[in-house]
Amino acid sequence: MVRPTAVPADAERDPTEARPSLRGTTVLVTGGAGFVGSHLADALAGGCDVRVLDDLSTGSRRNVPDAATVLEGDVRDPADVAEAMAGVDVVFHEAGLVSVPASVEAPVRSHEANVAGTLHVLEAARREDARVVAASSVAVYGDPVDVPVHEGDPKRPTSPYGVDKLALDHYVRRYHDLYGLETVALRYFNVYGPRQAGGEYSGVVSTFLEQAQSGQPLTVHGDGDQTRDFVHVSDVVAANLAAATTDHVGRAYNVGTGDSISVSDLADLVVDVTDSASDVVHTDPRQGDVGRSEADPSRARRQLGFEARVGLESGLRDLVERAAVV
């Protein structure tokens, strides 16, 4: 089996430069037709044999690069996972139910997608001796005791989604401790970027942009004082590629910028970058939401050689420019 070579921690952190270290490997991206997964598939296509496993319930084949093989299937089905995993060297596990409100409405469905699906991936990876890089979440921390949040801080999830991601996070790391499987859990903070769909359960950035560009009011849940660390999807891809080649396995890493902004200030910034006349209005607080959130990314910087590069304003302006072209 081909093994990826490690990237030095002090190497230049550029997704296109990270690809050669994985060149020649067979990789699987679960949820690879979705938001983060499709960007990962883009970064890997050409240098790797890329497979995508996706049930296409929220993702789209249009997001997947032509060089990747799409296998329509569900991580909740162990047979689908086993078929997709055959001969794989590295799996990037992005599939799951990515919504706090949806998990509150349907906790069993959330558990099946996020926890049971992860166990199927880990079991198949054991059989193939494949490295697993799995998408965990800032939601594992819940309302933090203090910010910025370090990986060792208390885990107090406030939603079924957060509980599910904490279970995923534990399973991923325990499979390394118990079975020697090479695993990494990446705790994404608030990811935004191209292909993030708007709508009821989408990220707040895409929702605000959609509202501002259509002249609708920007709806802020609660008082808007809650803070978030927004990380661009290109930086999330870079963190995944670094995790696929690091020697520091069996650990969890925060993937964020180390900066935060209040949701109210984000709304004002979106209005500014879109040159919109939209008002900002406040609605009821969202159940399961947390007050403050900001990553301490120092472990990822030390051990993965990862550091976020895209500033929030420039990332927002890029999204506005892309929308104008379309």
Beta strands, then each sheet from edge to edge (+ up, - down):
strand 1: 26-30
strand 2: 49-54
strand 3: 69-72
strand 4: 90-93
strand 5: 131-137
strand 6: 183-188
strand 7: 190-192
strand 8: 218-221
strand 9: 227-228
strand 10: 230-232
strand 11: 251-255
strand 12: 261-262
strand 13: 280-283
sheet 1: 3+ 2+ 1+ 4+ 5+ 6+ 11+
sheet 2: 7+ 10+
sheet 3: 8+ 13+
sheet 4: 9+ 12-
end
